[in-house]
Amino acid sequence: SSLQGVYHRPQEHVVSSWSAARRLKISRPTVYRLRQAGFLSPPTTRKSAGIRGGKYSCKKSFEDFVAVHISLNELIERSGRSADDEFNYQISNGALPLPLGLQSTMIFRRADVA
């Protein structure tokens, strides 16, 4: 039928903002800021309004981001330090968080953290 091509076209793998936030241990608004700043890419081949509406990111861009970045909350979990102590420890060792704004969960480049 003429609709067969529509139903069987390849769909880009996506990750929801909720899933991204849980995996990175950050807030959903921080995920939106990551998209706005270009760290996460929106899906390009899925065309439904829900997919385009900002609640999803391209899974490949998300996986690439996770491989290179780590959130302050993940660092706290690993070290057992308080948030302030972990932040001060990372800053004193030269790591700077991504410039996402003061209301965002802090995220560092993995290569920069001690």
C-alpha positions as CSV (number, residue, x, y, z in Angstrom):
1,S,0.0,0.0,0.0
2,S,1.0,3.6,-0.4
3,L,1.3,4.1,3.4
4,Q,3.8,1.2,3.8
5,G,6.8,3.6,3.3
6,V,5.5,5.9,6.0
7,Y,5.1,3.2,8.6
8,H,8.4,1.5,7.9
9,R,10.7,4.4,7.5
10,P,13.7,4.3,9.9
11,Q,13.2,6.3,13.2
12,E,16.0,7.9,15.0
13,H,16.6,6.6,18.6
14,V,15.7,9.2,21.2
15,V,16.0,9.7,24.9
16,S,13.5,11.5,27.0
17,S,14.5,14.5,29.1
18,W,13.2,12.6,32.2
19,S,15.4,9.6,31.3
20,A,18.4,11.8,30.6
21,A,17.9,13.6,33.9
22,R,17.8,10.4,35.9
23,R,20.8,8.9,34.2
24,L,22.9,12.0,34.7
25,K,21.5,12.8,38.2
26,I,20.5,16.3,37.1
27,S,17.2,18.2,36.9
28,R,15.1,18.2,33.8
29,P,15.5,22.0,33.4
30,T,19.2,21.3,33.2
31,V,18.6,18.8,30.4
32,Y,16.6,21.5,28.5
33,R,19.5,24.0,29.1
34,L,21.9,21.4,27.7
35,R,19.8,21.2,24.5
36,Q,19.6,25.0,24.3
37,A,23.4,25.3,24.6
38,G,23.9,22.7,21.9
39,F,25.4,19.9,24.1
40,L,22.4,17.6,23.2
41,S,20.9,17.5,19.8
42,P,17.2,17.4,19.1
43,P,15.9,14.4,17.0
44,T,16.0,15.2,13.3
45,T,14.1,12.3,11.6
46,R,11.1,11.9,14.0
47,K,8.4,14.4,13.1
48,S,5.6,14.0,15.6
49,A,4.9,17.1,17.8
50,G,5.7,15.3,21.0
51,I,9.2,14.3,19.7
52,R,9.9,17.7,18.3
53,G,8.6,19.6,21.3
54,G,11.8,19.6,23.3
55,K,11.2,16.6,25.6
56,Y,13.5,14.3,23.6
57,S,17.1,14.4,22.5
58,C,18.9,12.3,19.9
59,K,20.2,9.2,21.8
60,K,23.6,9.3,20.0
61,S,24.3,12.9,21.1
62,F,23.2,11.9,24.7
63,E,25.5,8.9,24.8
64,D,28.4,11.0,23.4
65,F,27.7,13.6,26.1
66,V,27.6,11.1,28.9
67,A,31.0,9.6,27.8
68,V,32.7,13.0,28.2
69,H,30.7,14.7,31.1
70,I,29.8,14.0,34.7
71,S,27.4,15.8,37.0
72,L,28.3,17.1,40.4
73,N,25.7,14.8,41.9
74,E,27.5,11.7,40.4
75,L,30.8,13.0,41.8
76,I,29.2,13.4,45.2
77,E,27.8,9.8,45.1
78,R,31.3,8.5,44.2
79,S,33.3,10.5,46.8
80,G,30.9,10.7,49.7
81,R,31.7,14.4,50.2
82,S,29.0,17.1,50.7
83,A,28.0,19.1,47.7
84,D,30.0,22.1,48.9
85,D,33.1,20.1,49.6
86,E,32.9,18.3,46.3
87,F,32.4,21.5,44.4
88,N,35.3,23.2,46.2
89,Y,37.5,20.1,45.7
90,Q,36.9,20.1,41.9
91,I,37.3,23.9,41.6
92,S,40.6,23.7,43.6
93,N,41.8,21.1,41.1
94,G,41.1,23.3,38.1
95,A,37.8,21.8,37.0
96,L,35.1,24.3,35.8
97,P,31.4,23.4,35.4
98,L,29.8,23.9,32.0
99,P,28.3,27.4,31.6
100,L,24.7,26.5,31.9
101,G,23.5,29.2,34.4
102,L,23.3,29.4,38.2
103,Q,20.0,27.4,38.4
104,S,21.4,24.4,36.6
105,T,22.9,21.2,38.1
106,M,26.6,21.5,37.7
107,I,28.2,19.3,35.1
108,F,32.0,18.9,34.5
109,R,34.1,17.4,31.8
110,R,35.3,14.0,32.9
111,A,38.8,14.8,31.8
112,D,38.9,17.8,34.1
113,V,37.7,16.2,37.4
114,A,40.1,14.9,40.0
